[in-house]
């Protein structure tokens, strides 16, 4: 089931809607199993470098988002975590045209009280070729008490 989550459409700040980075790029969050995340990006020319292949920054952003969202609460709320470390292996180029979209799949490999670790694989669609893999470490924000 594909759905655009509200957090990808923008946030409200002082009454004004401002887009999140993922929304600007066009990320779509796909429903997934617990401790995992799937992010899809339908490619546009703006996602590419001057050689017609998907820019490495777009690929890294997808790897980061899938790793981060693998630790999201199952209620659909935004994860209260930040990226502590991110590593990406670029395995092959994704040429715009033959590749119409990218699919990033993140899976938690270990979860602690204050951090979680995720492995991410990025596929070109429609071919299904693996184009990048990565690992991320995400720091979970401490819970704040409403009583002060």
MARVOTI-864481 format. One record per atom (N, C-alpha, C, CB): x, y, z; residue in one letter. Coordinates in steps of 0.05 Angstrom, whole numbers, padded with zeros to 5 digits, always signed. Glycine has a CB too. Example, Ala and Ser with C-alpha at 12.3 -4.5 7.8 and 13.67 -1.06 7.14 Angstrom:
BEGIN
+00264-00114+00156a+00246-00090+00156a+00264-00066+00156a+00226-00089+00181a+00257-00045+00142s+00273-00021+00143s+00258+00001+00157s+00282-00012+00114s
This chain:
BEGIN
+00017-00023+00000x+00000+00000+00000x+00018+00025+00000x-00019+00000+00024x+00014+00042-00019x+00030+00067-00021x+00013+00089-00009x+00037+00073-00050x+00027+00105+00007x+00013+00128+00018x+00033+00150+00023x-00002+00121+00044x+00025+00175+00019x+00041+00197+00026x+00034+00205+00054x+00038+00222+00007x+00053+00202+00072x+00048+00208+00100x+00046+00238+00104x+00070+00196+00118x+00031+00247+00123x+00028+00276+00128x+00055+00290+00133x+00010+00281+00151x+00074+00276+00147x+00100+00288+00153x+00117+00292+00128x+00115+00270+00173x+00109+00280+00105x+00124+00285+00081x+00111+00308+00065x+00125+00260+00064x+00088+00316+00072x+00074+00338+00058x+00082+00365+00068x+00044+00334+00059x+00093+00367+00092x+00101+00392+00103x+00094+00395+00132x+00089+00415+00087x+00103+00415+00145x+00097+00420+00173x+00085+00447+00176x+00122+00417+00191x+00070+00451+00197x+00058+00477+00203x+00075+00491+00224x+00028+00474+00212x+00084+00514+00218x+00100+00530+00236x+00088+00558+00236x+00130+00530+00228x+00076+00566+00259x+00064+00592+00262x+00043+00597+00239x+00085+00614+00261x+00027+00576+00233x+00006+00578+00214x+00014+00575+00185x-00007+00604+00218x+00040+00574+00179x+00050+00572+00151x+00059+00544+00146x+00073+00593+00146x+00051+00532+00124x+00061+00505+00117x+00088+00508+00103x+00040+00490+00099x+00107+00493+00114x+00133+00493+00101x+00141+00464+00096x+00155+00508+00119x+00151+00457+00073x+00157+00430+00067x+00182+00419+00081x+00161+00426+00037x+00182+00394+00088x+00205+00380+00098x+00223+00373+00075x+00197+00355+00114x+00248+00367+00080x+00268+00360+00060x+00258+00337+00043x+00295+00354+00073x+00248+00316+00056x+00237+00293+00042x+00215+00300+00023x+00228+00271+00061x+00198+00318+00031x+00176+00327+00014x+00186+00342-00010x+00156+00344+00030x+00206+00359-00006x+00218+00374-00028x+00229+00355-00049x+00240+00393-00017x+00243+00334-00040x+00254+00314-00059x+00233+00296-00071x+00275+00297-00045x+00210+00292-00057x+00189+00276-00067x+00187+00248-00055x+00191+00273-00097x+00198+00244-00031x+00198+00218-00019x+00169+00209-00013x+00215+00218+00007x+00164+00183-00017x+00138+00171-00009x+00144+00149+00011x+00122+00161-00033x+00131+00150+00034x+00135+00130+00055x+00115+00108+00049x+00132+00142+00083x+00124+00083+00046x+00107+00060+00040x+00103+00044+00066x+00119+00042+00018x+00079+00035+00071x+00074+00019+00095x+00092-00005+00095x+00044+00010+00096x+00104-00011+00119x+00123-00033+00121x+00120-00047+00148x+00152-00023+00117x+00135-00068+00151x+00135-00083+00176x+00148-00068+00199x+00149-00111+00172x+00143-00077+00223x+00156-00065+00247x+00186-00066+00244x+00146-00078+00273x+00200-00046+00253x+00230-00044+00252x+00241-00043+00224x+00242-00068+00267x+00224-00034+00205x+00233-00031+00178x+00219-00006+00165x+00227-00056+00161x+00230+00003+00143x+00218+00025+00129x+00224+00022+00099x+00230+00053+00139x+00205+00032+00083x+00208+00032+00054x+00202+00060+00045x+00190+00011+00040x+00221+00072+00031x+00217+00099+00020x+00221+00097-00011x+00238+00120+00032x+00203+00109-00026x+00204+00108-00055x+00206+00137-00065x+00179+00094-00067x+00222+00140-00086x+00225+00166-00099x+00221+00162-00129x+00253+00178-00094x+00200+00175-00140x+00196+00175-00169x+00215+00197-00180x+00166+00181-00176x+00233+00189-00197x+00254+00206-00206x+00244+00228-00225x+00275+00190-00219x+00258+00251-00222x+00254+00274-00240x+00282+00282-00249x+00239+00298-00225x+00284+00297-00270x+00310+00306-00281x+00325+00322-00259x+00305+00324-00305x+00311+00336-00242x+00325+00351-00221x+00340+00334-00201x+00304+00368-00206x+00334+00308-00200x+00349+00290-00182x+00376+00282-00193x+00331+00266-00176x+00382+00290-00217x+00405+00279-00232x+00428+00300-00233x+00397+00271-00260x+00452+00289-00238x+00475+00306-00243x+00476+00313-00273x+00501+00292-00233x+00496+00327-00281x+00499+00335-00309x+00503+00312-00328x+00522+00355-00312x+00510+00288-00318x+00514+00264-00334x+00489+00247-00338x+00536+00247-00322x+00467+00256-00325x+00442+00242-00328x+00438+00219-00309x+00439+00232-00356x+00455+00217-00289x+00452+00196-00269x+00443+00209-00242x+00478+00180-00265x+00430+00193-00226x+00419+00204-00200x+00443+00214-00183x+00403+00182-00185x+00440+00238-00173x+00461+00250-00157x+00466+00235-00131x+00453+00279-00150x+00491+00232-00123x+00498+00218-00099x+00485+00229-00074x+00527+00218-00095x+00480+00255-00073x+00466+00267-00050x+00437+00258-00048x+00467+00297-00052x+00424+00253-00070x+00397+00242-00070x+00397+00214-00059x+00384+00243-00099x+00417+00198-00068x+00420+00170-00059x+00425+00170-00029x+00442+00156-00074x+00444+00187-00019x+00450+00187+00009x+00425+00196+00026x+00474+00207+00015x+00410+00215+00015x+00386+00224+00029x+00366+00201+00032x+00373+00248+00014x+00363+00185+00011x+00344+00162+00013x+00354+00141+00033x+00341+00149-00015x+00380+00136+00033x+00392+00117+00052x+00387+00127+00080x+00423+00113+00046x+00392+00152+00085x+00388+00165+00111x+00359+00163+00120x+00398+00194+00111x+00341+00170+00102x+00312+00170+00109x+00302+00142+00115x+00296+00182+00086x+00310+00122+00099x+00301+00095+00104x+00312+00084+00131x+00309+00076+00081x+00337+00091+00137x+00349+00082+00162x+00335+00096+00186x+00378+00089+00163x+00330+00122+00184x+00317+00136+00205x+00289+00126+00210x+00316+00166+00199x+00273+00123+00188x+00245+00115+00190x+00242+00086+00198x+00231+00120+00164x+00263+00069+00196x+00260+00042+00205x+00256+00041+00235x+00286+00025+00198x+00263+00062+00249x+00259+00064+00278x+00235+00080+00286x+00283+00075+00291x+00218+00087+00267x+00194+00103+00273x+00174+00088+00289x+00182+00114+00247x+00159+00102+00306x+00137+00088+00320x+00116+00078+00300x+00123+00108+00340x+00103+00056+00307x+00083+00044+00289x+00058+00060+00286x+00076+00016+00299x+00055+00081+00303x+00030+00097+00301x+00032+00118+00278x+00025+00112+00327x+00055+00118+00263x+00058+00136+00241x+00069+00163+00248x+00032+00140+00228x+00076+00167+00274x+00087+00193+00282x+00117+00194+00273x+00085+00196+00312x+00126+00218+00273x+00154+00224+00264x+00173+00212+00285x+00158+00255+00261x+00195+00199+00275x+00214+00188+00294x+00229+00210+00309x+00234+00170+00279x+00232+00206+00335x+00246+00225+00352x+00275+00217+00354x+00233+00228+00381x+00289+00218+00331x+00317+00209+00329x+00332+00227+00309x+00319+00180+00322x+00358+00226+00311x+00374+00240+00292x+00397+00222+00283x+00385+00267+00304x+00408+00227+00260x+00430+00211+00249x+00455+00217+00264x+00433+00216+00219x+00468+00196+00275x+00493+00199+00289x+00516+00191+00270x+00494+00181+00314x+00511+00172+00253x+00532+00162+00234x+00518+00150+00210x+00551+00142+00247x+00529+00154+00186x+00517+00143+00162x+00540+00136+00142x+00498+00164+00149x+00537+00112+00131x+00557+00102+00112x+00542+00092+00088x+00575+00080+00125x+00552+00097+00064x+00539+00089+00040x+00559+00078+00020x+00523+00112+00027x+00552+00056+00008x+00569+00043-00013x+00553+00046-00039x+00575+00013-00007x+00565+00061-00058x+00552+00065-00084x+00561+00042-00102x+00560+00093-00097x+00543+00025-00110x+00549+00001-00125x+00547+00004-00155x+00532-00021-00116x+00529+00020-00165x+00526+00025-00193x+00510+00050-00198x+00513+00001-00208x+00514+00062-00221x+00499+00087-00228x+00470+00080-00235x+00512+00101-00252x+00453+00100-00229x+00424+00098-00237x+00419+00119-00258x+00405+00101-00211x+00416+00111-00283x+00412+00130-00305x+00383+00137-00307x+00423+00119-00331x+00376+00163-00306x+00349+00172-00309x+00339+00164-00337x+00347+00203-00305x+00315+00154-00338x+00303+00144-00363x+00298+00114-00359x+00321+00150-00388x+00320+00098-00362x+00316+00069-00356x+00308+00065-00327x+00342+00054-00363x+00318+00081-00309x+00310+00080-00281x+00289+00102-00277x+00335+00084-00261x+00265+00093-00268x+00243+00112-00264x+00238+00119-00235x+00218+00101-00276x+00247+00102-00217x+00244+00107-00189x+00265+00092-00173x+00216+00099-00179x+00268+00100-00148x+00287+00086-00129x+00270+00077-00105x+00310+00105-00121x+00278+00054-00094x+00265+00043-00071x+00286+00037-00050x+00249+00017-00078x+00284+00050-00027x+00302+00046-00005x+00288+00030+00017x+00312+00073+00007x+00302+00009+00026x+00291-00009+00047x+00309-00009+00070x+00286-00038+00036x+00299+00000+00093x+00315+00001+00118x+00305-00020+00137x+00314+00028+00131x+00324-00032+00152x+00317-00053+00171x+00334-00049+00196x+00321-00082+00159x+00322-00048+00219x+00338-00046+00244x+00352-00072+00249x+00319-00039+00268x+00378-00069+00255x+00394-00093+00261x+00399-00095+00291x+00421-00091+00247x+00398-00072+00306x+00401-00073+00335x+00388-00047+00346x+00431-00075+00343x+00374-00051+00368x+00361-00028+00381x+00369-00027+00411x+00330-00028+00378x+00379-00004+00420x+00385+00000+00448x+00367+00021+00460x+00415+00008+00452x+00373+00030+00484x+00356+00050+00497x+00359+00077+00484x+00363+00052+00527x+00383+00084+00475x+00387+00111+00465x+00396+00111+00436x+00408+00125+00482x+00400+00088+00423x+00409+00087+00395x+00397+00063+00382x+00440+00087+00393x+00396+00064+00355x+00389+00041+00340x+00406+00041+00315x+00359+00040+00333x+00411+00017+00304x+00428+00012+00281x+00410+00001+00259x+00452-00007+00288x+00415+00010+00235x+00398+00001+00212x+00416-00005+00188x+00377+00023+00205x+00408-00025+00173x+00420-00031+00147x+00400-00023+00125x+00428-00062+00145x+00411-00012+00104x+00394-00001+00083x+00404-00011+00056x+00394+00030+00084x+00384-00017+00039x+00390-00025+00011x+00373-00008-00007x+00384-00056+00006x+00386+00001-00029x+00372+00019-00048x+00372+00006-00075x+00387+00047-00049x+00348+00004-00086x+00343-00010-00111x+00333+00009-00133x+00323-00032-00108x+00342+00004-00158x+00332+00018-00181x+00307+00004-00191x+00354+00019-00204x+00287+00020-00199x+00263+00008-00209x+00258+00018-00237x+00238+00015-00191x+00249+00002-00255x+00236-00024-00250x+00255-00048-00250x+00216-00028-00271x+00281-00045-00255x+00299-00068-00258x+00304-00084-00233x+00326-00059-00269x+00302-00070-00210x+00308-00084-00184x+00337-00086-00178x+00296-00111-00184x+00355-00073-00194x+00384-00074-00189x+00390-00060-00163x+00399-00061-00213x+00408-00072-00148x+00418-00060-00123x+00438-00038-00132x+00431-00081-00104x+00433-00013-00124x+00451+00008-00133x+00467+00020-00109x+00436+00030-00146x+00458+00016-00085x+00473+00026-00061x+00464+00010-00037x+00468+00056-00057x+00483+00009-00018x+00476-00003+00008x+00489+00015+00030x+00486-00032+00011x+00478+00014+00053x+00489+00031+00074x+00482+00022+00102x+00479+00059+00071x+00494+00034+00121x+00489+00029+00149x+00487+00056+00163x+00511+00011+00162x+00468+00057+00182x+00465+00082+00197x+00462+00076+00227x+00440+00097+00187x+00471+00096+00242x+00467+00095+00271x+00451+00120+00278x+00495+00095+00287x+00429+00116+00293x+00410+00137+00298x+00407+00141+00329x+00383+00132+00285x+00410+00165+00338x+00408+00172+00366x+00379+00180+00373x+00427+00195+00373x+00367+00166+00392x+00340+00171+00400x+00339+00194+00420x+00327+00145+00411x+00322+00213+00415x+00319+00236+00434x+00307+00226+00460x+00301+00258+00421x+00317+00236+00482x+00306+00228+00508x+00277+00238+00511x+00323+00239+00531x+00260+00222+00524x+00233+00231+00529x+00233+00254+00548x+00215+00207+00540x+00216+00274+00542x+00214+00297+00560x+00188+00296+00575x+00216+00324+00543x+00190+00302+00600x+00167+00302+00617x+00152+00329+00613x+00175+00299+00647x+00125+00327+00613x+00109+00352+00609x+00108+00368+00635x+00080+00344+00600x+00115+00356+00657x+00116+00371+00682x+00144+00383+00686x+00109+00352+00707x+00145+00408+00691x+00171+00421+00694x+00172+00437+00719x+00177+00439+00670x
